[in-house]
């Protein structure tokens, strides 16, 4: 399928590793131009086949000014902007009992405010191109997890903003959708597993609860959905929350313990 992303410009926050990198790589393979916004963005993060049509902006999106600079630099470099993927975020463990009001507020700020700020400053350019927005949320907003009040609240708010922006931007033909991962094997996830006493056993126990195939979702599988939503192939899809999770959220996870029939 030709997604018609050729020469289109997309900003991906948190684009240097994990899901964000997979999205950048797939955009590049489809002929699009990824703008990798990540404090860890280096020359080694340039997506395959993207040179020289890519841009790395190593910045923390912790202020409105930094978000505005990203938009201005992107537009000054390429003269257009076709989409924003709000992917940056971190499950920081700011819980109800384990955290503090200050940590909760900081978690909301770190995981949510840059999403609004990027889209706010990008909006004039997105109106110009009839662009698209994809928000990367988290299953924690739907299922809960425990000890992550800030992250779950921020991702729940991002799902609400997906619907709100989809309505507000209808007159401009700008589509807004959210992709909701569950258990995805990324460098950050691997680091978390490494803190376990028996990481391999812990991973297998998690995989048993994933109904489809009893395996983790691959970053490339999230990227495939994101690129589809960015493309003209999804031209009548907006305001949707799409789970790419092997049935983790909506199917009874008890079925993951059953052996498939031979």
C-alpha angles and dihedrals in degrees: 000000000000106000092192094228093136111144092349115138122229129180114216117189114210087020100150100078145019118353092358093054091048089053092049092049093050093047088052092049089052090054096256128130115246120203105205109210110186136120087233095051109132138159089274090064096065106125120244112273091006098107122146093359099075137079130212119203111184100200141129110238092216099124136041088242093058090050091049091051090054092054094045093048092048094050093043090053101044106015093230145053123208104175151354125221111197099205106137116108144112134218094232102175098241095160135177097251100019096048138053133235088258093053091047091052091047091050092052090049094047096046103036118021096067089056091060093040096052093049092044093057093038094052100092090053093044090052088053093055100029087242135184138240126207120187119200107215130170139243087240087078090060104032106025120227109202129251094032106090095144097049094042092049092048093050091046089053090050090056089051091049090051090063094039094051092044088059096042093048098046092102089058095048089239111151121214124191139160130223116206118202124189118185110005124168104234132148089261091052091048090052090052092049090050089064090064121097090235107020097180093052091046091051093050092050090053092047091053088064094055105092101204109069095333090256140113120267112255119235088235090061090057089046092053091057093045093051091047090053091048091052136082087248087076094046095135099042119100139142093026131143106209121191116211098181113113090260093302097140104033105033124070103266090209088077088067089075093061121097114234114249116255 
